[in-house]
Amino acid sequence: MSKKLSIRVTATTPGYSPSSVVSPSTATTIKMAAPVNTVRPAITGTTQVGSTLTVSSGTWSQPGLSYTYQWYLNGASIAGATKSTYTIDGSALGQKISARVNATSASYADASATTLATAVVSVGPRALSTAPPALSGAAQVGQVMKVTTGTWNTTGLTFAYAWYRDGVVISGATGSTHSVVAADRGHRITAQVTASRLGYNTATAKTAASATVLDAPPAKGTAKASPTATSTVQ
């Protein structure tokens, strides 16, 4: 345990009784030697983006220790990663992970031990579409159609879009809306949503096809043309 030091000095001489005095205690607390790590801490879990890893504390030569943790990517410390678990994010893709366990005690000097590095972190799984994207808006020349992103089983996704005319990609149509043009007349429109996230495989989902695109309605107030009169020369 922790102790403070003092010293007793005893003086003796023939014919006199011994006399002693004790020095004041030291202000510095003296800790015993640091504990020894006898079994290295180890990481368990799948080294894949999105998975959670756990580090054990290892085995030490002294009981009653407290532990703190630090995680590393290719030897560089990960800011804020100071728990016994670490959820792998996309920035770890292609790197190796390790962790250091710090053993502390009021009675012993501090000590630490580092795990072996993991295998290289692999790409995370694709997101799954739980509800497909859908189109809205009239399938008619001059109208604007929109596509939703649909619903996915994970968060943090970004989305990209592509539009198709009877299954053939429409060049330049890469937004979440599509202005229906004359070239779409007589065809059916679909859209594809691509979901991506750093460190994960991309995933796609398609809408159902629209109704067949109709021509634009006649402008309001436009008079119908009168039949052309013909005459016969006698």
HUHU-V332350 format. One record per run of one state. SS is the DSSP state (@ for helix, = for strand, . for the rest). FROM is the first residue (numbers start at 1). TO is the last residue. If there is no record, write none. Layout:
# HUHU-V332350
SS&FROM&TO  SS&FROM&TO
This chain:
# HUHU-V332350
.&1&2  =&3&3  .&4&7  =&8&11  .&12&18  =&19&22  .&23&29  =&30&30  .&31&31  =&32&32  .&33&36  =&37&39  .&40&42  =&43&44  .&45&47  =&48&48  .&49&51  =&52&55  .&56&58  =&59&60  .&61&65  =&66&73  .&74&75  =&76&77  .&78&84  =&85&87  .&88&89  @&90&92  .&93&96  =&97&104  .&105&107  =&108&108  .&109&110  =&111&114  .&115&121  =&122&122  .&123&123  =&124&124  .&125&128  =&129&131  .&132&134  =&135&136  .&137&139  =&140&140  .&141&143  =&144&147  .&148&150  =&151&152  .&153&157  =&158&165  .&166&167  =&168&169  .&170&176  =&177&179  .&180&181  @&182&184  .&185&188  =&189&196  .&197&199  =&200&200  .&201&202  =&203&206  .&207&213  =&214&214  .&215&234
